[in-house]
Amino acid sequence: MIILVASGKGGVGKSTVSAALGESWARLGEKVCLVDADIGLRSLDALLGLENSVVYDLLDVTGGGCALEQALLTPSGAEGLSLLPAAQFARAKELEPKALCKVVKRLEQRFDRVVIDCPAGLEKGLRNALALPASQVLLVCTPDDVCVRDAERVAQLCERKGLPRPELIVNRLMPALIESGEMPSAAAVAQAIECPLAGEVPEDLTLYRALLRHIRPMDAVCGAAEALERIARRLKGEEVPLPGYGTQKKSWLKKLFSRPVKEVKTLDR
């Protein structure tokens, strides 16, 4: 099964989501290969603690510079998970779409899931990935107007390429802002883009601190990691309810001790 993880805008947490879902599926007993297709800006190796282990990369494999097995890496303690890293000092135009397709098809024969971490934006790097015979597209965005608009463009591009309608993962939700009406809920974002909602992840300082300490996303004990695991289970076919961050009615006790949202002030000029 080939899965594309895409976003319209960079910096929305797409690579973190890719790494977390890959490791979650591996922990659930599947054989998973993560492919970093972001040529020139690789990140999955760092997220998985493999930044000092990369010898060969995706371009070495597609160009015949090494065997596929030589380029695959396995994170420590993550049995069932492999990574094919991106080339760090190259450009997207150096990756031939047909060669990429051949490598991904070989991986599909060996793994239950091949997860492609696509480059952000709408340029050649993403279009190379969208040429793959994917059976599922996951679209990651944050709940702000710019990211929602860009995600909608990617959804339209997927439709033109004949790919399945993307399933949406809304990242960095802030329940307090949703409750105050300043931030749209995950369901509202999915409705705006007209994509089915696959999952929602809250903003989580603990996860960010874990990444700063080079701890893998799914090794962090926090609400965001739990949310990502729920998404992996949901995409695996389990009936896992959506949390509906910011849309659930609070008990009187939570209302009593919840912190009010500070008013936004602007500078006088």
N, C-alpha and C positions, 0 to 999 in steps of 0.2 A: 504494500500500500504506500503510495507516494503522497505526502502531505506538504503543501506549500504554506509557509507562515510569512505573511506579507503585511506591509503597512504603507500608508501614503506618505507619512512624514517620519523622519528619523527622530530618535530619542523618545519613542513611546513605550519602550520596554520589550520590543519584538524579540530580540535575541535572548533576553532573560526568560521570556515566556517559552521560547523554543527549547532552551536548555532545561527548564523546569519540566516541561511536558515530556521531553525525551527521557529524562531520568525517572520521572513518575511511571511512565509506561514500562521502563526496564525493571523497576521495583515490583511492578505488577506481573512480572514473568514474561514479558515480550522481549524480542531481540530488536533493538532500535539503533539506527544509524542517523546521526545528525550530520548534515552537509552544510557547511558554511559557504554560501554562494556569493557573499559580499566581497568580491575581489578587490583587494587593496585596503580593506577596512575590517579585517577579520576580528572577531570578538568572542566566538564560542570557546576558543582554546583558553582564553583568560577566565571566562565564566566557569569553566570546568576544571580549572587548576592545571591546565596542560600547556601553558604558554612557553615553558622551557623544554617541552618534549617534541615540538614540531621539527621534523627534519624534511619531510616531503609534504606537498600540499595538492590541492585539487588540480592546479595547472600542470604539476608534474605528472599526474596520472593521465589527464586528457592529452598531454603532449607526448606521452610515451617515455617520460624520463624515469619512471619507476613503476613497479607493479602496484596494483590497488592495495594489496595487503600491507605493503611497506608504508603506505601513507595513513592507514587507519590507526587511531589511538583509542585507548580505553582509560577512562578516569579511574583513579584509585578507589577501590571499594564499590565500583558501579558495574557489577557483572551484568552483561547483556546490553551495555551501552557502548557505542563506538562513535568516533568523530572523524570526519574527513575535513580537515581545516582548509580555509581559504588561503590564497597567496597574498602576502602582505604587501609586496612591492611589485604591483602589476596593475593593469587597468582592465575594466570589464570587457573591452573589445578584444582582449587577448584570449578570451574563453569562447571557443567555438560551440554554438548551441547543439550541433549534432554530436560532438564529442561528449558534451555534458550529458546529453540524453543517453548515450551508450553506457556511460559510467553509472548513472542512476538506475538504469534497467538492470545492470549487473548487481547492484546493491539490493534491488528489489527481490532478486532471486535468493539472497542470503539472509535478509532481515524481514521481520514482520511489518515494520514501519520504517520508511525513509523520510525523514523530516528535513525539508529544505528551508534554511533560514535565508529568505530572499533579501536583496538590497532594498533599501527604502527608496521612494520616489517612483518615477515613471520612465526612467531612462533604460538604456540597453541592458543593464544588469538585471532589472526586474523582468524585462521582456524575454531575456534568455530563460529565466526560471519559468515564466508563464507558458513557454513552449513545451514544457515537460508534460507527459501524460498523467497528470495528477488526478487522483480520485477525490481529493478534499483540499479546500483552501480555507485557511484560518486568517482572518483579518484582524490585526491588533490596532486599537486606537485609544486615545484618551478622551475624556468627555469635555472637549472644548471645541469651539466653532471651527478653528483652523484644521485640527486633526480630523474632525468629522467630515468636513468638506473634502479633504485629501483622500480619506478612506473611501468616500463615495466614488471618487475618480478611479481608484483601483478596482472597486467592485464593477464599475462599468467596463474597464479594460478586460477583466476576467470574463465578463459576458461576451465581449467581442471575440475573445480567444477561444470561446466554446468550452470554457472550464465550468465546473459546478459553481453555483452561487456561493460566495464566501460565507462562512459562519463567523460571527463577530465575537471577539473577546475585548471587553472594555476594561482598560487598566487604570490604576491610580484614582479610583473613586474615593470621594470624601463624603461619608454619610451626613456629617453636619451641614455641609454646603448643599447637599441634595435636599435635606429637610428644610433648609431656609429658602429653597427655590433658586439659589444662585448657580447650581450645577445640575445638568440633566441626569436622570437616572440611567442605568445601563439599558433598561427596556426602552426608554425614550430615544437613546442614541440608535439602538437597533431599528426602531420604527422609522427614524429619519433616514437611515441609510437603506432601509428595506432589505435587511439581512437577518437571518435567524440568529438569536443570541445563544452562543455556546458557553459563555461564562463571563464572570465579572470578578475583578481583583481590586481590593482596597489599597489605597496609599498606605505604605507601611515603612516607618522609619527603621524598624528592626531589620527588615530585609536589606535596606540600603546600607545600613551599618555592616551587615554580614558581607555584602559585596565589597565594601571598602576593605574588609579584613581578608579578602580572598577566600571566603567561605561559599561553597556552592549553594545556589538558591534553595534547593530542597533539603539542605542540611541545616537551614535556619529554622528555628522554632518560632513561628509567627503566623499572624492571620493571613498574610499574602501567600505564604507557602501552602497553608491549608487550602486556600481558595484555588491555587494552581493544581493541587492534587485532586480536588473535586472536579475541576474541568477535565483533567486527564481521565478520570473515572467516567465522567459523563460522555466524553467522546469515545470511550471504549464500549459504551452501550449500557452502562449502569444507570438506574433511575436515581439521579442525584438532584435534589431540588435547587433552584437558583436562590441565593440568599436575599436578593432584592435590597442591596445596601441603600440606606437612607429612605426607604419606602415602607419599612415595617413600623407598626405602631409601637411606641415606647411605653413601658410600664411607668406607673407614677414614680417609682423609685429611681429609674433611669432619668426621668425628666427632672427630678429634684436635684440630682448630682451631675447632670450634664453641663458642660461649659458653654456659655453663649458664644455665638460667632461674632468676632470683632467687626465693627463697621469699617468699611474701606474709606480712607480719607485721601483726598488728592491735595497736591501742593498748590498753593496760591502762586501764580506767576504774574 
